[in-house]
Amino acid sequence: MVVALRKIGWTLLTSLICLTCFAHREPDHDAQKGVLDLRNADLFDHPVKLHGEWKFYWMHLLSPDNLTSATPDVAPYPRLWKDLSLHGRKYPTQGYATYSLTVLLPKRRPRIGLEVPDTYCSYKLFVNGAVQSQNGQPDTTRDASTPFWATRTVVLPAGETDTLRVVIQIANFWHAKGGPYKEILLGNKDDLILKKYQDAAYDFTLAGCLFMGGLFFLGLFIFGRHDKTTLYFSLFCLIYSYRMVGTDTYTLHLLFSDLSWFVTIRIEYLSLSLSVALFSLYTRHLYPNDTHPTFMKGMIWFCHLYTAIIILTPPTIFTRFMTTFLVVMFFCIAYAMYVYIRAARHKRSGSLFALLSTAVMLFVFLLLNLHFFGFIPPLRPVIFTGYISFFFLQSLSLSHRFAHTFKQAAFQAQQGLRAKSEFLSTMSHEIRTPLNAVIGMTHLLLRNEPRADQKEDLGVLLFSANNLLSIVNNILDYNKIEEGKIGFEQIPMDLPAIARNIVAGLQNAAGEKGISLLLEVDERLDRKLVGDPTRTSQVINNLVHNAVKFTKEGSVRLIIHVETLTRDAATVLVKVVDTGIGIAREKQSMIFDRFTQADSSTSRSYGGTGLGLAITKRILELQGVVLQLKSEPGKGSEFYFTQTFSFSNEAIGERTVSSNYTFRDQLLKGITILLVEDNPLNVLVAQTMLENCGATVDVATNGLEALDKLDASRHRLVLMDLHMPEMDGYEATILLRKRGETLPIIALTASTPKEVESEAYAAGLTDVIVKPFDPDDLYRVILQHAGPAA
């Protein structure tokens, strides 16, 4: 940090020395007793300042024709009247006077012109008896005079005369300063005109940059986080942009010559006082821990006080305090430099940019003062570059702050997303565990041949439990989709079989409502398609289930139709048509939003979370497929999508029907299974299911106990819970594989397969069964890996 500050200091110091020593200095030609001899000057090369001793007529406004009517003094020009002392006499700031100068021109010269700066506070310039330039109207009384400020460039008439007789009348009744304070330039009219347009280009470019930058940051404040730091910087840019065109050469006044001086001088002074106040507020809010509250508040209140004085008092009063204010402003900038150094030492966000910008601004102010006192020539491009650099670096500091804030917000959002995922995963596990007991025990009771009334009650219980499980799965699925963690398999699938199984599974629900559930499959689908059978089944099941739920009478039809067929692929139209309640056109887009249904009463009447269609739509979108809807209230709805699948080489097999094993089948007789599970309810459910099918079950409550109890000569298979105290299922499986055990180890988990399969298979697990499970699924997996009973 110290090294960086030293580099900055040395860079600025070296630049200042180079500018001071190597800047082009114009040769001085001083007027002597009202005569300026330029006969040896080269007006082709550079302009000449008309300074030196002018004839001075105090309290006289004389035209070129009646200069002899008064006796002149000799006074330096330019010099403010309050700094003028002739023959021991001091002059007031208010009054009027006439200056005259005779200029002897070289014989060889270009077409010449004059650059006439503003004076305090009005003037009229004559050259060889003719008025050539004027700001306002000088006169001998306040009422007859009019102030105005602008820098004007005039082209003098071509003539053979080698002498210019310059007369300027100046009057001031309104400002704390009076008289001339800038030199008049005489030179090549082309050079002066070019300089005029260059100065105007610098001014308007700089003002435009600041104004647009201010609007940009104001927009960030309005539409962003309402950060006061951004607001103060935007207002600072907007207000300070006026000073680029409303001070110094007063470029704006030339465009709008009717502007009232009494308005513009207040705007000029307000633009400075408000800019300092806003920059102080900006610095205070940018680095609050590095500023002294009392000093900053004092500076801001001082600016507010001077602002009030500017608004409430006449120019003769508020202009007197400008020098004091400039001194305070210098200390404010120096203090800002100190604040940014502290911030840089503490490695605050964007502090190095802020420090560099303040160093640049101090450098600019130093150049302006050196030029004012005549040590260096005007360095307009350098000043322009300095201003641009200051605002650019401050913008970088603010942008760095924004970026840092957004990075923190993104990090917090990622943490929140991770916490949400962990919460949902945990809640899924916690909900699935008791659901496993409810669903499992219900299956056991249903297989014990209950009475008809008990069977109906158990059916309602099983339906409700499965509905709750479906809601949990939907929430988890949508969370995965939001996180982009969902993937799609590309394996052979039997689309007609998927459709038949879905229809068969929902026939009971449709029958209970007295509606028909129909399936229409195109016979041209004679080969398996390549796709994700799980997600395809989920999409179609959601659409059909949704149609059945919202249809009170009539029918629901699932249509699988081949749109186009080639040798290698088929474009399939999947359509679900119902005669349900229908959806109004203005509400059709709402139903695809998560947790949203077309009407709040719909959820109360038909149930559901409003996630099914949102998940379906998103799953299809991730595959580049659009879910479409046609619906009219009272007539029904038609959900459909078109998806292209490539053909597999496998032919479509016969319809697979669930076995619906009964306990009398004794499918697992002669098979000894080690059940590793810490939850007593899950042990009860699984052990009862297995023993009722003839299996012998040994129980271990954690991984350590499983290592001791496993006997490969007796146990044909291990059912392993993954989350247990002391030693979990992953570690236990790894240790079993390390000691050479090769028997099948099946994971029992309340997590989804996608969450655990990579870690499970890496640990050496053979397969995964998700809780709560259907007994048929459990039997099928055991028979698949352990083989038939002996």
C-alpha positions, 0 to 999 in steps of 0.5 A: 500500500505504501509503495503504491502511494509513493508511486502515485506521488512520484508520478504526479510530481514528475508530471508537474515538473515536466509541465512546468519546465518544458511547457511552451512559454509565450514570449512576453510583450508588455505594454508601456504607458499605454503603448504595446509594440508588436512590430517585432512579434510573430503573430503567425506563430502564437497569440500575444497577450495585451497586458502591461500598462494601459491608460486608465480613466477611473469613473469615466466611460469614454468613447474612443472620440473623447478620450482627451476629455479626461486625464488618464492614469497608467494602470496594469491590465488586467488587475482587479480594482481592489488590488489596484493602488495608484499614487497611494489611492485604493479603489473600490470594487464597484464603479466604472472605468475606461482603459485604452491601449495603442498596439503597433502591429508588425508589417508582416502579419496574418488576418488578426482577431481578438479573444476577449474574456469576461470581466467583472461584470460588463464591458464594451470593447472598441477597436479603431473607433468601432465596437467589436465586442460587448458583454452586457451593457456598461454604464455609470449607474446600476439601473442603466448597466447590465452584467453578462459573462462570456468569452468572445472571439472576434475577427478584426476588419482587414485594413492597411493600418499598422496601429490598433487603438483599443478602448474598453469600458468596464462597469461593475455594480453587482460583484464583490470583485470588479475590473478585468482579471484575464488578458485579451489575446491578439493573434491569427484569427484562424488560430483563435477561431480554432481555439474557440471551437476546441474549447467549446468541444472540450466543454460540451464533451466533458459536460455531456460525459458527466451528465450522461454518467450522472443519469446512468447512476441515477437510474441505478439508484432508482431501479436498483438497491436505492443505495445512497452512495449511488444517489449522491454520486449521480447528483454530484455528476449532474450538478457539476456538469453545469460547471463545464459549460457555465464557468471559465469561458461560459460556453453555455452563455454564448448559446443562450445570450438571453440568459439573465446574469442574476440567474446564471451566477447563482447557478454557477455558485450553487453548482460549486457549493452543492457539488462539494456537499454531495461529494462529502456525502458521497465520501461519507457513505462510501467509506463510513468507517474511515471518515470522522463524522463530526468533520464531515457533518461540519463540512456539509453544514457549511456547504448548506449555509453557503447555499442558503446565503447564495439563494437568499442574498444578492450577488454583492454579498454571496460573492464575497465569501467565495474565497473562504469557501474555496479554502474550505473546499481545498481542505475538503478535497485534502480530507477526502484524500486522507479518507481514501488513503485510510480506506486503501490501507484497510483494503476497502472495496474500490478504495484504490480507484477513489484514491487515484481519482482524488490525486488526479483532482488535486493535480488538476487544481494545482495546474489551474492555480499555476496557470492562474498565477502565470507559471504555466500556459493553459493546458486545456487537454491536460485539464480535460483528461484530468477531469475525465480521469477523476470521474472515470476513476470514481465511477470505477470505485462505485462500480467496484462497490457494486460488483463486490455487493453483487458478488456478496449477494450471489454468494449469499444466494448460493448459500441460501440455495444450498441451505434450501436444497439441504433443507428440502433433502432433509425434510424429504428424508424425514417425511419419507421415513414415517410415510414408509411406515404408513404405506408399508403397514397399509400394504401389509394390512391390505394383503391380510385379506381385510373385510370389505369395509376395512379394505375401503378404509385402507384404500383411502389411507393408502391413496392419501399417503401416496398423494402426500408422497407425490407432493413431496416428490413434486417439490423436490423435482421442481427444486432440482429443475431450478438448480439445473441438476436434472438430467435426461437418460437416453435409453430404449423405452416402450412408449405404448407400455408406459402409456398403458401402465399410466392409464391402468394405474389411474383407472381406479381414480377415474372409475370412482368419479364415473368417468372414462379413461381411454387410451389411443396408441398409433399402431405404427409404434412397433419399436422402442424409442430412445429417451428418458422413460422416467421423465416421459412417464412423469410428464404423461402421468402428470397430464393424465392425472391432472385431467382426471382430477379436474373432470367430473363427468365425461371422459379423459383420452390419452392419445399417442399419435405418430406425426412423421415417421422416418427410418431412424426417428419418429415425431410423436404427438402426445395429447391428453383431452378431457371434458373437465372444467376448462380454463379461461384464456386469460388464466391459461398462462397462470397454470404453468406458474409454480404453486399457482392454479387458475382460481384459488377456489380450484385448490380448495375444490380439487386439491393439489399444490399447483406444481404438476404442470409447472414441472411438466412444462419445465421438463419438456422445455429442457428437452426443447419441447413446448407444452401447448394448451387449448381450452374453453371454460365448461367444455374441457381442455386439451394439453399436447406436445410434439417430441421427436425420438430416435428409434432403438433396435429393440422391438416393443414387447408384450405388456408387462403387468404387475405381479401383485404377489400375495403372502401365500406365494412364499417367494422368498422362502429359504432366503436369509437377509440381513436388514441393517436399519436404525428406525424401529418402524422401518424395521417392523415394516420391512421385516414383516414384509420379508418374513410374510413372504418366507424370508429369514431376517436378521436385524442390525441397527447400524453399520458396525453391528452389520460388520459383526453379524454378516455371515456370507455363508448364510446371508444371501443379501443385505438391505442397507439403510444409508443414514445411521448412527455410529457408522452409516451405510456407505462406510459399512459397505466400503468395509464389507467390500474391502474384506472381500464380501461379494453378496448383493447389498441393496440400499434402502434410502429416503433420498432420491436415487439421483442424490445418492446413486453416484456415491452409492455405486462408488461405495459398492452398493448393488442397487437402490430402493427408495422409501417408501416402497411398494412390496412388489418392488422390494420383492422384485429387486430381491429376486433379481439380485439374490435369485429364486428361493432354494 
